Amino acid sequence: MLLFSSWNLGFTVQVWADAKLEGTNPAQWRLIWHKDPATSAVLSWNTAEEGQQHRVHLRAEGANQDTVVDAARNGKYSAKSPSLYYHHARLEDLKPDTKYHVEIESDGSRSPPMYFRTAPSEDVPISVVFGADSRSGWEERREVNKMLAQLVADSYESDKTPILAFAHGGDFVVSGTRLDQWSRWMSDHELTTGADGRLLPIIPARGNHDFGKLFNQIFDFPPEDTNYYSVNLGPQVRLVTLNTETSVAGEQLNWIKKELAESRPNYRWLFVQYHRPAFPAVKNPWTNLNYWVPLFEEFDVDLVCEGDGHAIKRTPPIRDHQVDPTGVVYVGEGGLGVGQRTPKEGRWYLEEPHGKVGKGHHLQVLTFGPEDLTYRVVLLGGEEFDEHKLLARPPKTAAKPNDVH
Amino acid sequence: MPGPASNQNSRLWRAMIWALRITVALQCLGTWGWFTVWQETPFLHWLLDPEDIGGLHWSEPTSLAVQQTIGWLILLAGLFTLARPCAAVLGPVAVVQLLIAVAMWRVDYGFSLESDWLSPRTTALFPFVSHLARIAAPLGLLMLDPWRAERPLSDDRVALAIGGLRWAAAITFFAHGIEAWLLHPEFVDICISSSENILGIRMAQSTAEVLLRIIGGVDMLVAIACIGTRWRAVLWWMACWGGITAVSRVAAYGLNVGWSAVLTRAPHFGIPLAVVLYWHLLEWTRANPIAKSKIDTDNNPVKEG
């Protein structure tokens, strides 16, 4: 185990990173949320050898005894090289807003002690970090991950809103079928673990470079899963993760319509993440512009997080292809290490003063409060690039989804 | 038996040459649109991306300027192709098409083939297969319609050109058949969107997937038949289907978005059309030995592409 030091934000940070991949030493761990984060999580790790017994020692804060959870899914990655084995322990029946101490064990080899916190069941302010595009710029990617660990640590100071999770908007690697690239990403992801062992849950979206079977093996999705799903980050905050790399106009469209219709009346904050942008800052609109955007507007989605452009953007609220205070705001575009592009600031939805664009490696911190949502862009190095507030929409009664046609 | 070189003044020969000229000109116009209007191309990403992931790591302004310049030059090349094809024009057009495939390979752009039998490094070469017709069209035209070359062209040269075009069309068809068979998500959405926009019927994803399996299977069979048989109906089918699939981009995305995607795919229908016209010429030559002998000056055996 190596310890890294970083001075990104002006003070020393120590973070766990780069656990050795040898034998059955647990390494490349990641905590994944794709069901109910208040009561469940998936703790995943890799080993270089297959091993026999893979399990997690779990203990709720204040409890005396560990519970042992065997890995529910073990296997060799489908890629031939490098030879790696995945292990997924599904932690169920957890208590909301509770700190859980964990140690991973594979055939007697143990990870360092770590911990994580489940999502709250009470309506309290929470934060989530959104970012996308970590496929290149590997040194910068490591720096951004270290900064992320520090942001999370800072957010648990008494006067701040805790960062619960990291929503990754896709393009983790360049070639989704290359396990060597994924392995490097997973090692770098260890850097998001805090110096005190705090694990940051990840909520992954698939990007256009993340094609192939490995994505589902790494993040414990079923083999044929199409990677669109929703999670509650609190009783009033729902995140819908979509997949621009499967059919946009087919079954996913039907699912979105049903999901948004059911969720909108029940959550104060409804936000969406996916990879290819409908309102791009750099590239051209993806086909979701025609299919998804009308639904986002119909069901008054609060915020949409997009990646792929390699820039920073925030649009004004948009409805019917024009600025409208009741519309939907689109943010993101991706900067977790990938080289930055020049945004096309002349596009109507990016023009100042309503919109804001820029470039630089960054993280986007979303804080969901009782009355407003605060969006902040933090550049690598700690400088704040943008801050914007959205007011909560008036409560809406349940809507029955019309047939998609 | 006299060779087909004897009929290089016939209408069918001229029709074949013009089919190829127009194909390459449309391809150039489409590439211009892609490079200068749409701008986001695998070529640009190759220039921009860092070296550790296969790119050249040029600056964004330089990359855009290079791409824009190539875009305008290729438009000019398209115009020259209509007026007078020559190596100085068609050679660079072929190189640009090859570079697009190289870029797709280097930065993993476009459809990604995943195979249990082939390594990711091997499957990454798929763009060279799926884009072969686009690379072959200008080369085929260069061989069949060279400037200042002695006429009639030798039978060997014609046979090599037609054979190359035939293989390129077949391989490209086979590659697209694989994409359809593997339910390329973009193809699924093209089926759904085209059905909705043209027929006003919302196609279920499951229906689109069944359709794509059929289309993919037929594409692969047709590609095999193109190489294994001399049925002209196969090439006519390829020309028509290549045109339909190219135009489906406009049907799905609209004219303002899809036009360049249609035109860059001109070789998908232009090459089969050119080859089938040549086969008709051969058939006509066999059926009209008297007409042929009047202008025949050598006794080369027939070479068929």
HADDOCK unambig.tbl for C-alpha pairs under 7 A between the chains (distance, minus, plus):
assign (segid A and resid 136 and name CA) (segid B and resid 53 and name CA) 6.73 0.50 0.50
assign (segid A and resid 175 and name CA) (segid B and resid 108 and name CA) 6.32 0.50 0.50
assign (segid A and resid 177 and name CA) (segid B and resid 120 and name CA) 6.04 0.50 0.50
assign (segid A and resid 178 and name CA) (segid B and resid 120 and name CA) 6.43 0.50 0.50
assign (segid A and resid 211 and name CA) (segid B and resid 112 and name CA) 6.98 0.50 0.50
assign (segid A and resid 212 and name CA) (segid B and resid 114 and name CA) 6.38 0.50 0.50
assign (segid A and resid 245 and name CA) (segid B and resid 185 and name CA) 6.90 0.50 0.50
assign (segid A and resid 246 and name CA) (segid B and resid 185 and name CA) 5.09 0.50 0.50
assign (segid A and resid 247 and name CA) (segid B and resid 185 and name CA) 4.83 0.50 0.50
assign (segid A and resid 247 and name CA) (segid B and resid 186 and name CA) 6.76 0.50 0.50
assign (segid A and resid 247 and name CA) (segid B and resid 188 and name CA) 6.29 0.50 0.50
assign (segid A and resid 247 and name CA) (segid B and resid 189 and name CA) 5.86 0.50 0.50
assign (segid A and resid 248 and name CA) (segid B and resid 189 and name CA) 6.67 0.50 0.50
assign (segid A and resid 249 and name CA) (segid B and resid 189 and name CA) 5.74 0.50 0.50
assign (segid A and resid 249 and name CA) (segid B and resid 192 and name CA) 6.89 0.50 0.50
assign (segid A and resid 250 and name CA) (segid B and resid 204 and name CA) 6.54 0.50 0.50
assign (segid A and resid 250 and name CA) (segid B and resid 205 and name CA) 4.86 0.50 0.50
assign (segid A and resid 251 and name CA) (segid B and resid 205 and name CA) 6.14 0.50 0.50
assign (segid A and resid 283 and name CA) (segid B and resid 40 and name CA) 6.14 0.50 0.50
assign (segid A and resid 405 and name CA) (segid B and resid 202 and name CA) 6.18 0.50 0.50
